[in-house]
Amino acid sequence: MLLNDDQIALRDVARRFAREKLLPDYQKRETQARLDRALVKEMGSLGLIGVDVPEEYGGLGLSGLTSGLITEEIAYGDFNVSYIQLLGSLIGTIVHRNANPELARHWNCRLVSGDVIIGLGLTEPRGGSDAANLVTKARRVGNEYILSGEKTSISFCDQADAMILFARTGKSEDVARGVSAFLVPMDLPGIQKSRFDDTGSKIVGRGSVFFDDVRIPAEYLLGKEGKGFTEVMQGFDYSRILIALMCIAAASASIDEAWQYAKEREAMGVPIVQYQGVSFPLVEYETLISACRQLCYHGLELRDGGLAHTAEAAMVKWMGPKTAFDAIHQCLLTFGHYGWTKDLPHQQRLRDVMGLEIGDGTAQIMKLIVARERAGRVAVQYANGTK
């Protein structure tokens, strides 16, 4: 893959920011309860949030591939901070394509500048994989919608300034066809938040958000009523690729650190890198990580070309987090007992990456998607035990 001069320049800006500003304090930030908003604004000032958002909204109007390059560089320095760029591209695209122009301009300009964080409200307590089977309701009364229900497993649940909320406006038997999407400011009366004590990604702050007869103007509807799920969900092929790049970037950081340690650490008078039992596992995982990265880039190039990329996105969404977790685990072992301490970042990367083996689609769901793309819906029907 050949990059143009603009892509190389922006990638290099992101690389310097990630390695000089983010990487040194990656572990320190885990002790903080919230993401540093000044850091987010600095990212925005450097053009590192939502680079693919149109220029009319303050973005750079660049390709999805460029967005992937930036996401990867940021995640190398801090896996959790890279969520900001992920959401900038995913949410910015959803708002641009589905909101009315005035609403899109109001929120996207502030999103890419780092002045606001916009979360995604899809998952509910009754299940995450069955995403279309929602209970949260939006009832229209005059020029308003009234929102009632609960969303759970929401990233930045108590930090987001707004949320893309999926709610049922049709009958329950309509499933996806009865779901609409809304852009909901999070400071409205009737909204309450509850934060989880997660194993990793502490500064992201996952949790639940409760809507108790929350009123929003009708113009906050995204797209057409009853079409929100099918219209907005198309963006998740994009975010799945960005998620995979986040994970393999974290693994790449650990692999680089493991190589450096293996060259410096001696056993029986020679650097341990000379022992194949040390070097070969690192070679194997670097190979797998590189292969996954290239499939991510291929998927983004398909997207930028207006071509189908659902299968590729699902492939890297299950492969990326799993391969990254296994690679980081091997790197931790390379450091011996020192790797098991919290002095080193490998244990944190393990915990952070593990969350995305679950979030935004499990490996099992991703494999069903690939099977459906290759064999048609019959593959999914049989997988579900139906004919």
BADOLO-884542 format. One record per residue: residue in three letters; x, y, z of N, C-alpha, C in turn. Coordinates in steps of 0.1 Angstrom, whole numbers, plus 2048, in hexadecimal, padded with zeros to 3 digits. Each point is the difference from the previous one (the first is absolute). Layout:
ALAXYZXYZXYZ ...
END
This chain:
MET8087F48007F880C80080980C800 LEU7FE8097F680780C7FF7F880C806 LEU8068088087F980C80680480C7F8 ASN7F780A7FF80380C7FA80780A80A ASP80580B7FB8078098097F880580C ASP7F38037FD7F880580B7FD7F580B GLN7FE7F47FC7FF7F580980C7FE809 ILE80C8017F980C7FE80880280B80A ALA7FD80C7FB80280C8097F77FF80D LEU7F37FD7FD7F77FF80B8037F4809 ARG8047F57FA8047F480880C804809 ASP8098077FB80C8048087FC80980B VAL7F78097FE7FB80980B7FA7F780B ALA7F77F77FC7FA7F780A80B7F7807 ARG80A7FB7F980A7F880580880880B ARG80480C7FD80780880A7F880280C PHE7F38047FE7F780380B7FF7F3809 ALA7FE7F57FA7FD7F480780C7FB808 ARG80C8017FA80C7FA80680780A80A GLU7FE80D7FD80680A8097F680480B LYS7F38017FD7F780680A7F87F5807 LEU7FC7F67F87F77F68068077F4807 LEU8097FA7F98067F480480780180E PRO80780B80380780080D7F680080C ASP7F48057FE7F680080B7F47F77FF TYR8027F67F77F57F67FD7FB7FA80D GLN80A7FB8087FC7F980D7FB80A80A LYS80680C8017FC80A8097F18047FE ARG7FC8017F37F28047FD7F67F6805 GLU8047F38027F77F68047FB80380F THR8088078077FC80380E7F680C801 GLN7FE8067F57F780C7FF7F27FA7FD ALA7F68068067F27FB7FE7FA8057F2 ARG80680A7FB7FA8067F480B8047F5 LEU7FC8017F48098047F580380F802 ASP80C8047FE80480E8017FB8077F4 ARG7F78098027FA8087F580A8097F9 ALA80A80480780A8097FA8087F77F6 LEU8027F48038067F77F67F87FE7F4 VAL7F37FF8027F77FE7F480080D7F8 LYS80080B80680180D7F880D8017F9 GLU80B7FB80680C8017F98007F77F3 MET7FA7F48027FE7F87F47F88077F5 GLY7F68068047F88087F680780B7F9 SER80980780880780B7FA80B7FB7F6 LEU8047F380280A7FA7F67F97F97F5 GLY7F28007FF7F97FA7F58007F1801 LEU8007FB80D8017F18027F27FA804 ILE7F58077FF7F37FB8037F78017F4 GLY7FA7F57FC7F78007F48068067F4 VAL80C7FB7FC8068067F47F87FF7F3 ASP7F77F68007F87FE7F47F3808800 VAL7FD80880B7F480880080280C7F6 PRO7F68037F980180B7F580580D806 GLU8078077F780680D8047F680A805 GLU7F47FF7FB7F580A8047FD7FF80F TYR8047F48067FE7FE80E80D801808 GLY80A8057FA80D8028078097F47FF GLY7FC7F67F98097F47FD8098037F5 LEU8077F57FC8098017F57FB7FA7F3 GLY7F57F98017FA7FA7F48097F57F9 LEU8087F98098097F67FA7FA7F2800 SER8077F77FC7FB7F27FE7FF7F880D GLY7F87F67FF7FF7F680B80D7FA803 LEU8087FD7F680E7FB802808809808 THR7FF80D7FD80880A8087FB80080F SER7F37FF8017FB7FF80E8067F3807 GLY8017F57F98057F480680F802804 LEU8078077F780E80280380280880D ILE7F780A80280180980C7FC7F880C THR7F57F87FF7FB7F880B80B7F7805 GLU8077F97F680B7F780480B807807 GLU80480B7FB80B8078077FD80580E ILE7F48058027FC80480D7FF7F580A ALA7FB7F47FB7FE7F580980E7FA804 TYR80A8027F880D7FB80380580780D GLY7FC80D80180480880C7F77FE80C ASP7F37FF7FD7F67FE80B7F37FA7F9 PHE7FE7F38037F57F97FA7F3807803 ASN7FE80680C7F38058047FE80E7FA VAL80A8087FF7FF80D7FA7FC7FF7F1 SER8037F57FA7FD7FE7F27F17FE7FE TYR7F87FD80A7F28007FF7FA80D7FB ILE80780B8047FB80D7FB8018027F1 GLN80A7FB7FA8018007F17F67F67FA LEU7FF7F58067F67F67FB7F2806800 LEU7FC80680B7F38068017FE80C7F7 GLY80B8077FF80080C7F77FC7FC7F2 SER8077F67FB7FD7FB7F27F27F97FF LEU7FD7F780A7F37F97FF7F5809802 ILE80080880B7F58098037FF80B7F6 GLY80B8067FD80080B7F67FA7FC7F3 THR8037F47FB7FA7FB7F47F17FE801 ILE7FC7FA80B7F17FD8037F980E800 VAL8058098077F980D8028008077F2 HIS80B8007F98018077F37F57FA7F6 ARG7FF7F38007F77F97F67F2800804 ASN7FC80280D7F37FE8047F980C807 ALA8088098067FA80B8077FD80C7F6 ASN7F68088047FE80C7F880C809800 PRO8028087F680D8087FF80380880C GLU7F680780680380980B8057F780C LEU7F97F58038047F880B80E7FA7FE ALA8027FB7F380D7FA7FD80B80A802 ARG7FE80C7FC80B80B80180280380F HIS7F680180780180380F8097F6807 TRP7FD7F37FE8077F680880D7FC7F9 ASN8017FE7F380C7FB7FA80C80A801 CYS7FD80D7FF80A80A8018077FF80E ARG7F87FE80A8067FF80E8067F2803 LEU7FB7F67F88057F280280E8007FB VAL8038057F480D7FF7FA80A809806 SER7FB80B8078098098078047FB80E GLY7F97F58048037FB80D7F980780C ASP7F68087FC7F880780A7F57F7806 VAL7FB7F67F97F67F78058047F17FD ILE7FA7F78088017F27FE7F27FB7FE ILE7FE7F87F57F27FB7FD8017F1801 GLY7F87FA8088007F18027F67F97F7 LEU7FF7F38027F77F87F87F77F8809 GLY7F38017FF7F77F98087F87F67F9 LEU8057F47FF7F97F57F97FD7F480A THR80A7FB8077FE7F48087F780280C GLU7F87F68027F680080C8027F4809 PRO7FB80080C8037F68097FC7F27FC ARG7F57FF7F87FB7F37FC8097F97F6 GLY80A8077FA8097F97F780780A7F7 GLY80C7FC7FC8088097F88017FB7F1 SER8017F37FE8027FB7F37F38017F8 ASP7F47FF8067F48027FA7FC80F800 ALA8088087F880080E8017F38077FC ALA7F97F97F77F48077FB7F47FD809 ASN8017F88097F57FC80980080980C LEU7FC80D7FE80180A80A7F3802808 VAL80180580C7F58038097FE80F802 THR80B80780080080F8027F68067F5 LYS7F78088057F68067F780180F7FE ALA7FC8047F47FF80E7FD7F28037FB ARG7F88078087F28037FD7FF80E7FB ARG7FA8027F47FE80E7FB7F4806806 VAL80280C8057F580980580280E7FA GLY7F88037F680180D7FA80E8017F9 ASN80780B80480D8027FA80C7FB808 GLU7FD7F680980A7FA8087FF7F1800 TYR80B7FA8048007F28038037FE80F ILE7F97F68068037FD80E8077F3801 LEU80B8008078097F48007FF7F980E SER7FE7F38007FF7F880C8087F37FE GLY8087FD80A8077F37FF80E801806 GLU8087F57FE80E7FF8058097FB7F5 LYS80C8077FF80B7FB7F880B7FC809 THR8077F57FC80B7FB80980C7FE7F7 SER80C7FE80780D7FE7FA80380B7F7 ILE7FE80D80480280C7F880D806804 SER8098017F680D8078027FE80F803 PHE8088058097FF80E8047F2803805 CYS7FA7F78077F28018047FD80D809 ASP80A8038087FE80C80880980C7FC GLN8067FF7F480880B7FB7FB8057F3 ALA7F87F97F97FC8047F37F780C801 ASP8018097F67F780C8007F37FE7F8 ALA8007F57F87F57FC7F98017F17FC MET7F57FB7FB8007F17FD7F77FE7F4 ILE8057F77F77F87FB7F57F87F5806 LEU7F38028027F77F68077F77F97F6 PHE8007F38027F77F87F87F47FC809 ALA7F48037FB7F47FD8087F57FB7F7 ARG7F67F98067F57FB7F87F580A7FE THR7FD8037F47F58097FD7F47F87F9 GLY8037F37FC7F67F87FA7FC7F580A LYS7F87F67FB7FC7F580880C7F6802 SER8007F880B80B7F78038027F67F6 GLU7F57FC7F98017F57F68068067F3 ASP80280D7FF8078067F480F7FE801 VAL8057FC80C80F7FE80280780C7FB ALA80A7FE7F780880B7FB7F980B7F9 ARG7F57FC7F97F880A7F87F980A809 GLY7FF7FD80D7F9809809809808809 VAL80D8007FD80A80780880480D7F9 SER80180B80880480D7FB80D804808 ALA80780A7FA80C8058077FE80F803 PHE80680480B7FF80E80480D805805 LEU80280D7FF80C8068067FB80780D VAL8047FB80B7FB80480D80A807809 PRO7FF80D8038098078097FE7F980E MET80B7FE8078007F980C7FE80880D ASP7FD80D7FE7FD80880C7F1803801 LEU7F87F87FA7F18028007FA7FB80D PRO7F68058057F97FB80C7FB7F27FD GLY8017F780B7FC7F27FE80A7F67FD ILE80D8057FE80B7F77FC8087FD80D GLN8027F38038097FC80B80A7F77FB LYS80C7FF80680B7F87FC8067F880C SER8047F47FC8067F780A80D7F97FA ARG80B80280680D7FB7FB8047F3805 PHE8067F77F78047F380480F801805 ASP8047F680880E7FE8048067F67F7 ASP8058047F48057F67F680E7FC803 THR8047F57FA80D7FA80180A8097F9 GLY7FD8067F58098087F87F980D7FB SER8078087F87FB80C7FA7F980980A LYS80780280B7FA80880B7FC80E7FD ILE8088077F87FD80E7FD7F48017F6 VAL7FD7F57F97F58017F77F3800808 GLY7FF7F880B7F48018097F47FB7FA ARG7FF7F27FE7F47FA7FB7F57FF80B GLY7F48017FC7F57FF80A7F28007F9 SER7F68038097F28007FB7FB80E800 VAL7F68037F77FA80D8007F17FD800 PHE7F98088087F17FE8027F980C7FB PHE7F57FE7F97F880A7FA7F27FF806 ASP7FC80A8087F38008067F880C7FB ASP7F87FD7F57F88097F980880D7FC VAL80B7FE7F980880A7FC7FB8067F3 ARG7FE80D7FF7FA8077F580B8067F7 ILE7FF7FD7F38098067F67F88057F4 PRO80580B7FA7F98057F48007F57F5 ALA7F58017F87FF7F67F580B8017F6 GLU80680C7FE80B8017F680D7F9805 TYR8007FA80C80C7F98047FF7F17FB LEU7F67FD7F97FF7F37F980B7FF7F5 LEU8077F57FF80A7FE7F67FA7F77F5 GLY8008057F47F97F87F57F1800802 LYS7FA7F57FA7F27FF8007FB7F880C GLU7F48038057FB7F880B7FE7F27FC GLY8057F78087FE7F17FE80B7FB7F7 LYS8098097FB80B7FB7F780E802807 GLY80080480C80D8038078097F5800 PHE7FB7F48038097F58028077FC7F3 THR7F87FE7F68067FC7F380980B7FA GLU7FC80C80280880B7FA80D803807 VAL7FF80080D80C8048098097F4802 MET7FB7F48018087F480280A7FE7F5 GLN7FE8067F48097FE7F580E805804 GLY80180980980C8068048097F7809 PHE7FA7F58058077F780980B7F77F9 ASP7FE7FE7F380B7F97F980D809801 TYR7FE80D7FF80B8098018077FF80E SER7F780180A80680180E8077F3804 ARG7FB7F47FA8067F480480E7FF7FB ILE8038067F480D8007FB809809808 LEU7FB80B80480780A8098047F980D ILE7F67F98068027F880C80C7F67FF ALA8007F97F580B7F67FE80D8077FF LEU80180C7FA80C8087FF80480580E MET7F780480880380380E8077F5807 CYS7FB7F47FF8057F480780E7FC7FB ILE8018007F380E7FB7FB80A80B802 ALA7FC80D80280A80A8038057FE80E ALA7F77FD80A8047FD80D80A7F4801 ALA7FD7F67F88097F47FF80D8047FA SER8008097F680C8047FA80980780A ALA7FA80880880880780B8077F6809 SER7F97F58048067F680980A7F87F8 ILE7FE7FD7F480A7F97F880D8087FF ASP7FF80C7FD80C8097FF80880080D GLU7F880180B80780080D8067F3803 ALA7FA7F57FC8057F280280D7FE7F8 TRP8008057F480C7FF7F780C807807 GLN7FD80C80580B8088068057F980C TYR7F77FB8088047F980D8087F37FC ALA7FC7F97F68077F47FD80E8027FB LYS80280C7FA80E8037FC80980480B GLU7FA80580B80880680B8017F580C ARG7F67F88028017F680B8097F57FC GLU8097FC8098097F57FE7FD7F4808 ALA8027F47FB7FF7F480780C7F77FC MET8077FB80980C7F77FD8098077F6 GLY80280D80380A8087F97FC8057F2 VAL7F47FE7FB7FC8057F37F2807801 PRO7FD8097F77F38068007F57F57FE ILE7F58018077F67F57FE7FA8007F3 VAL80180A7F87FB8007F28077F67F8 GLN80B7FB8048077F67F87FA7F2802 TYR7F77FF80A7F97F38027F38007F8 GLN7FF7F57F87F48007F77F37FF808 GLY8017FA80C7F47FF8087FB80E804 VAL80980A8007FC80E8027FC8077F4 SER8087FF7F57FE8087F47F57FB7F7 PHE7FF7F37FF7F67FA7F77F2804803 PRO7FC7FF80D7F28058037FD80E7FD LEU80A8098027FF80E7FC7FE8017F1 VAL8087F97F97FF8007F17F27FC7FC GLU7FB7F58067F37FB7FC7F580A802 TYR80080680C7F680A80380180D7F8 GLU80D8047FD80180C7F87FB7FD7F1 THR8027F37FC7FB7FD7F37F08007FF LEU7FA7FA80B7F18008007FB80E802 ILE8068098087FC80D8018018087F3 SER80B7FE7F98028067F37F57FC7F6 ALA7FD7F38007F67FB7F77F2806803 CYS7FD80180D7F380680480080F7FC ARG80B80780280080E7FC7FE8027F1 GLN8057F77F87FE8027F17F27FD7FC LEU7F97F68077F27FE7FD7F880C805 CYS80480680B7F980C80480180B7F5 TYR80C8027FB80280A7F67F87FD7F3 HIS8007F37FD7F87FC7F47F1803802 GLY7FB7FD80C7F28038037FD80F7FF LEU8098088057FE80F7FF8018057F2 GLU8087FA7F88018047F27F47FC7F8 LEU7FA7F48037F37FC7FA7F580A804 ARG80080480D7F680A80480280D7F9 ASP80C8057FF80280C7F97FC8007F2 GLY8017F47FA7FC7FE7F27F27FD7FE GLY7F880180B7F17FD7FF7FD7F27FD LEU8097F78047FE7F17FE7FC7F980D ALA7FA7F57FF7FC7F880C80C7FC808 HIS7FF80280D80C7FC8097FB7FA80D THR7F37FB8007FB7FA80C8077F4805 ALA8047F77F78077F480380E804806 GLU8078087F980D80480580080780D ALA7F68088037FE80780D7FE7F580B ALA7F77F77FD7FD7F580A80D7F7802 MET8077FE7F680C7F780180A80780A VAL80380D7FE80A8068087FB80380E LYS7F28028017FB80280E8027F4809 TRP7FF7F47FB8027F580980F7FC800 MET8078027F580E7FD80080980A807 GLY7FD80D7FE80980A8068017FF80F PRO7F580180880180080E8067F3806 LYS7FC7F47FA8057F380580F7FF7FD THR8058047F480E7FF7FD80880A808 ALA7FA80C80280780A8088027FB80F PHE7F57FA8058017FB80E80B7F5801 ASP8007F77F78097F580080F8057FF ALA80180A7F780E8067FE80580780C ILE7F780880680480780C8037F780C HIS7F87F58018037F680A80E7FA7FE GLN8047FD7F380D7FB7FE80B80A803 CYS7FD80C7FE80A80B80380280180F LEU7F57FF80780180080F8097F4805 LEU7FE7F47FA8087F580480F8027FC THR8028077F580E8027FC80880880B PHE7F980880880680880A8027F880D GLY7FB7F38008017F880C7F880680C HIS8057FE80C7F880580C7FF80F800 TYR8098077F97FF80F7FF7F48047F8 GLY7FD7F87F67F48037F87F37FE808 TRP8007F980B7F47FD8087FD80C809 THR80A8098017FE80B8097F880C7F9 LYS7FA8088087FA80C7FB80980B7FC ASP80D7FE80280A80A7FB8008017F1 LEU7FC7F57F98008007F27F18007FB PRO7FE8057F37F38027FB7F97F47FA HIS8077F57FF7FA7F47F97F37FC807 GLN8007FF80D7F47FC8077F48097FD GLN80380D7FF7F58097FE7FB7FF7F1 ARG8097FE7F77FC7FE7F27F77F37FF LEU8047F68077F87F48007F2803804 ARG7FE80780B7F38038057F88097F7 ASP80780A7FA7F98097F87FB7F97F3 VAL8097F87FA7FD7FA7F37F57F6802 MET8007F980B7F67F58037F28057FF GLY7FE80C8047F28067FF7FA8007F2 LEU8098017F67FB8017F37FF7F27F9 GLU8037F58087FC7F37FC7F17FE802 ILE7FA8098087F27FF8047F980C7F9 GLY80480C8027F980C7FC7FF8017F1 ASP7F58067FB7FE8027F28007F47F7 GLY7FC7F58067FE7F37F980B7F6804 THR7FB7F48058097F68058057F87F3 ALA80A7F88038067F87F57F67F77F9 GLN7F77FB8097F67F77FA7F68077F7 ILE7FC80C8037F78077F88078047F3 MET80D8048018088047F48017F47F7 LYS8027F58058027F47F77F27FC7F9 LEU7F58038077F37FE7FA7FE80A7F4 ILE80580C8027FF80A7F68087FC7F4 VAL80C7FB8028087FC7F57FA7F47F8 ALA7FB7F68087F97F57FA7F48047F8 ARG7F880A8057F58057F98048077F3 GLU80B8078008058077F48057F67F6 ARG8057F58048067F67F77F57F67FB ALA7F77FC8097F77F57FC7F18057FF GLY7FE80C8047F28058007F97FE80D ARG7F48048017F980080D7FD7F1805 VAL8017F77F77FF7F280580A7FC80A ALA80C8067FF80B7FD80A7FB80580E VAL7FA80B8017FC80680C7F47F8806 GLN7F77FD7F77F47F88048047F3806 TYR8097F87FA8047F480680880280C ALA80880A80180880380C7F780380C ASN7F48067FD7F780380B7F67F4803 GLY8027F57F97F87F48037F38017F9 THR7FE8087F67F38017F88027FD7F2 LYS7F67FC7F98007FD7F27F78097F8 
END
